[in-house]
Amino acid sequence: MNLLAPSILAADFAVLGEQIRQADAAGADYIHIDVMDGMFVPSISFGMPLISSIRKVTKKVFDVHLMVEEPQRYIRDFADCGADLLTVHAEACRHLDRTLQQIREAGLKTGVALNPATPLNALDYVLDKTDMVLIMTVNPGFGGQKFIPGTLEKISELRKKLDAKGLKTDIQVDGGINKDTLPAVLKAGANVAVAGSAVFQGDIEKNVKMLKEIMK
């Protein structure tokens, strides 16, 4: 099943709640929330207070992407403020297996993100503990970047690996996803698409419906 996850990093924060409601009503499946600490990536975004606030405006899955160092420090906090799915970076976890176990113990679904230059073998011993793999299709830290075409092969290789193991793990893509790049990542094997500018710039309802139509 193909799912659309609008990234609120591209929303207008002056009217964030209303824009989330619009994306929800138009058919978004998840709400993607990028948490950046200024250490793992250069930018700083937002944290638990904002997530708690927007939890009140939608019942959609909160897909929280932690771009932070040693994310296991905050797992319980994110569970308490309303996260449903918590994605951590393989590059940021000293003990990835244990971090995923802690996420499960907190009652959340697990995700592991890989930067463009990180090989798939970083996942070899945790695939059976992972509900979703996020293949970064740009280098993380900033919105509005251009899609890296070389990541398509990585998506395809991951899909083959999952199929060979009989795993139903979702493959999410994040970075430069729009009406032009979406068909290629779907064809490569991704089934969860994060879109920021492609949703929140312009008519949100129209944008969501257009992307969902491509995903059918």
N, C-alpha and C positions, 0 to 999 in steps of 0.2 A: 504494500500500500504506500502510495506516494503522499508525503506530508509537507506542508509549507509552514515555515517558522519565521515570521517577520522579526527582524532584529530592531529592538527599540533604540539602539545606538543612533539610528538615523532619524528617529522621530523628533518632533518639535517639543522640547521639554516644557514649554509654556502651556501646552495643552496635551500633555502625555496621556493622561487618563482617557480623554476623549478619543485620541488617535488609536489607542489600544482597543477601545470599544468598537471603533469603526472596522479595524482589522478583524476582530472577533466576529462581528456581524456579517462581514463579507465572506467568511469561510476559512480564516486562518486556522491551522491545526494546533500549532504551538505558539508561544510567545518566547522569543529567543532573547536572553539577557546576558550581555557581555560584561563580566566583572574584571577590571584591569587594575593592577596594583602599582604601576609605575616602576616595577622592578623586573618582573618576568617580561613585560612589554613596556615601552616608554610611556604610554598614556595611563592616565588614571580616569576611571569612569564612575561607577557608583557601587553601593553595597547594600547591606541588609535593610536600612530604613526605607530606601526607595522600593525595594522588592515588597516589603510589608505593605507599603501604601498602595501599590498597584495591584496587589493580590485581591483587593476589595472590588476591582472593576471588571474582573473576568474570571471564569472558571477553567479557561484553557490551560493546558499543560505549560508550566513554567520550566523552560529548557534553559538552565543556567550554565553558562560557559565560563569556567574559572581560568582566567589568564593571570594566575598568581603563583608566587613561589610557595612551595610546601602547603598545598591547599588543604591537607588533612586538618590543619589548625581550625578551619572554619566550617567543617561539614555539618556539625550540629546546629550552628547558627543559621546556615542556609536552609536546613530542613525546617527549623522553627519559623522562619519568615515566609515560607510558602513555596520553596523549590519542589519540583516533582522529579526532575531529572538533572543530575549533576555531572558535568563533563569536566574532567581534569586533563592537563597536558602530561603526556608521558615524560616530556623533557623537564617538567617541574617537580616530579615526584621521586624522591629518593627510594621509596618503597612502594611502587605502584600497586602491587598485589594487595598489600595491606590497606592502602588508601581505598581501593575499590571495595574491599571487605567492609571498611568503616562506612562507606556510602550505603551499602546494602543494609548494614545494621541500623542505620538511621531511617530506613524505610523508603529510600529513594532508588530510582533507576540509575544505572551507571553509564557513563560515557567516557571514552578516552580520545583525546585530540592529538593529532600529529601535525607538526609544522611541515611546510613543503619539502624541506631537505631531510626530514627524519624518515628512515626506512621503515617498511612495514614490519620487519622482524622485531621491532620494539614491542610488538603485540603478541609475539609467539606464545608466551606462557600465560596470557590473561584473556585471550579471546573468549573463553568459556565463562568468564566472569563479567563480560561487557555487554550491555544491552545495545549500545550504539558506538560506532567509531566515527569521529569527526575528522574528515580529511580537509585540512586548511588549504584553500585554493588561492590564498594570498598569504603573505607573511603577516602574522597577527599584530594588532596594536592600533590600527587606524582603519576607519571606515572609508568607503569610496575608492578602494584600490582596484586595479585591473586584474582580472582573472589570469592565472598562470596556466597556460595550456598543457604543460608537462605533467600536471597533476591528474590528467585524465587517465593516463596509463596506470597510475597508482590506484585510482578508484577501481579500474578494471581488474587489476591484480588482486586487490582486496576482495572483490566480489567473487572471483574464482576460488580464493582461499576459503572464504566462508562457505561457499557452496560445497566444496570438497569435504569440509568438516560437518556438513549438514546443519550449520548454524543459521538462525533466523535474525542475526544481528543487523540492525539498521546501519546504513551508511549515510552520514550527513555530510554535506558540503557547505563551506562558508567562505565567502570572499569573491566579490565580482560577479555574483549570480544575478542574472537578469533574463529578459526574454530571449536574448541572443545566445547566452551561454548555458541556459537551463537544459535545452534539449540534449546537448552533448554530455552533460554530467549524468542525466537520466539514462542515456544510452550506455554509458560506461558502467552503470550499476548502482548509482546513488539513488536513494529513495526519500531522503529528508533534505530539503533545500532551505538554507537560511538566506533571506533577502532583506537588505536594509533600504538603501536608496530606491531600489526597484519597487518597493512597497510604499514608503513614506514620502517620496517626492512626487507631488501631483495628487491625483485623485486616488485615495487609498482603496476605496471599494472597487473601482475600476481596475487598479493594479493587481489587487489580490485575485480578483476573478479571472483576469488575463493569465496570471501565472498558474492558477489552479487548472485552467483549461489546458494549458500546455502539459500539465502533470497527469492528465487523465490517461 
